[in-house]
Amino acid sequence: MNAVERSFDRAFQVMITIAVVSVLLITAFSLVRVAGFVPVDSSIVSINNTPDYAMGGIQGETVLQQTFKAKWPVEKIAIKMATYDRENPGEIYLRVYEKVSGITISQSVMRAEDVVDNDFNIFTLDQEIPGNNQVYVIEVSGSASNRLQSVGVWCSYGDTYPDGELTVNEFVTDGDMVFFLANSEKKSSSKAIWATIGLTAVLLLLTFAWLTWTSYENRRQS
């Protein structure tokens, strides 16, 4: 191999090395982004998502009550609602209370016109429900005067949530409300972080091995 060929070969190896290092840096940055250093806003601890039908007419004459067991701390409750593709007047009231004592844990109000159609609408509780395995009640009511201009709540026909039951106007149904329970614990995944560190270390090792081999080849061919 003459001097010109060696020069081109070395230049090519330098380009390859730069490309490998660039890929390493981009990959490491991406892994860190995915690793979970940014805290998660909230995590769902329990969910019943079997929307079979929308229980309509949530107003003064129609009150829904869903019981649930607090196996984990709860700070947010989301209920899947339906607007029937219209802007409804009035307000939606959410009350959460202990089933045994009747003590109110939280009361929230949402304007009916702000309800997102066929989606989970989130209510933040006034105080956290501890994960004490106690039974609580979600009570949903509304202020609309016209049943035909009120929102609905999605429900299931069957018993899709074993830890509770749905009551409509004090009559127990066979189904359950479509809802989820969540808390706002800030979590960073230590497993993801250690995985990122490990993968980055492997990439660095491979890059070092490549640079060492390239240097050896250059010396051997000189």
N, C-alpha and C positions, 0 to 999 in steps of 0.2 A: 504494500500500500504506500503510494507516494505521499509527499507533504500536502498536496492539494486535497487528495482524498481524505487524509486524516483530518484536515481542517474542516471539510464539509461534515465528516462523521462526528467530530466534536461539537460542531454547531448544531447538528441534528440532536445529539444527546442533550445539549443544553436546553433546546426547545422542549424536548420531551420532559426533562426535569422540571422546567417552569410549568408545563401543563399539569404534571402530577401534583406539584405543590399547590397550584391554583385549585384543582379539584379537591385536594385535601382541605384547603381553607374553606371553600364553599360548602363542602359536606359537613365539616365540623360546625360551621355557623348554622346550617340548617338543623343539625341534630340538637344544638343548644336551644334553638327556637322551639323545637317540638318537645323538648325534654320536660317542660312544665315549670320553668322558672317563674312565669307569670302566674299569679294566683288564680285559681278557678273561682268564679263569682259564686256559684252555688252548685250543689250536687243533689240529684234526686235520690231520696231514700226509700220511696215507695210510690208505685204508680198503678193505676187501673185505667187502661186505655183500650176499651172495647166499646166504641161508640155505635150502638145499634139503632138508637132513635133519639130525637131531641124532645125532651119533656117541655112543652111550650106553655106560655102563659104564666111566667114567673111574675106575679104581682100580689096584691093584698090577699087574694083568696087562695093563692097557691104557694105553699111553703115546702121546700125540700130539706130533708135532714139526712145526712150521711154520717154514720159512725165509723170511726177508725181507731186502731190501736197504735199508740206512739211507741214504736220499738226503738226509734232513734230520735234525737232532737229535731224539732221542726220549727222553721222560721218563716217558711213561705208555703202557701197553698194555692194551687192553680186548678181552675175548673174549666172544662171545655164547654163553651157556650155557642149558641146559634142566634144570629140576628134575623134570619130568614130573608137576607139580602135587602134589608131596609134599615132606616135610621129610626130607632125606637126612642120614645120619650121616657122620662123618669130616671130612677136610680136603682141599682142593684145593691142589696145589703148582704154582707157576709158576717156571720157571728160564729165564733168558735167557743165552745164551753165544755167543761167536764161533765160527763154523763151522770156520774153518781151525785156530785155535789151541786151541779147546776151553775157553778161559778164561771163567769164569762172570762175567757182568756184574751179574746181580741174581737174588735168590731171594725169593719171596713166598709167604705162606700165607693161604688164605681158608677159613673154615669153610663146609662144604657147606650148612649150614642158612642161611647168610647170602647165598647165591647168589640173584640176582634172576632169576626164570624168564623165559626167552625175551627176554633183554635183555643189553646189553653190561655186563659186570662189569669194573671198572677196577682195574688193578694199577699202583702207582707204583714205578718202578725205584729201586734203591739208588743208582745213579749214571747220569748222562745218557749215552746212546749218541750219539757225535758223528755228524754228517752226512758220513760219509767214504766212502759207497758200498760199504762192506764188507757181507758177508753174515752175518747173525746167525740164531740158532735160538730159537724159542719152544717150550719143552717143558712140556707139561701132564700132570700125573699126579695120582693121588689115593690116599687111605688107606682107602677103604671096603673092607670085607671081602666084602660081598655085591654082586655085579654088578647085581642087581635093586634095590639101594638106593644108587645112585650117580648123580651128575649126568652130563649129556651136553654135548657141545660142538657147536655148529652148524657145518656144513660145506657146501661146494658139490660138486656132482657133476663139474662141468667145471673147466677151468683158468681161474678167474676172477681170479687174481692172478698175472700174468706174471713178477713178480720173486721168486717163491718156489714151494715145493712142500710138500705135506702128506704126512707119513710116519706110519703107524700101526703100532706094534710093528715098526719097521724095514722095513716094506713101503711103497714109494712108491705113492701113490694118484693118480688122475687129477684130483682136486679140490684145494680149499684150505680152510683154516680161515676162519671168519668172524671178523674182528678189525679193529681200527683202531689206528694209531700216533698219538701226540699229544705235543706239548711244552707247557711251561708258560710260554712267553714272554709277558710282559705287553705288550700291544699297545694303543696308542691310535691311532685312524685319523686321520692328519693331513688326509687328503682330506675326511673327514666334518667335521672341525673347520673347515676352510676353507670348505666348503660352507655350514656353519651361519653363519659370519661373513658370507659373501656374501648369503645369504638374509635375514639379520637387517638388513643394510645396505639391501637393497632395500625391505624393509618400513618401515624408518625413513624412507627417501626418499619413499615413497608417503604415509606419514603426514604428513611435513613439507609435501608438495605439497598434501595435502588441507587442512591447517591454513592454508596460505598462501591457497589459493583461497577458503576460508570467510571469512577476514579481508577479502579483497578484495571479496567479495560483500556483506559487512556494510557496508563503507565506501561501496560504490557505491549501496546502497539507502538509506543514511542521508540 
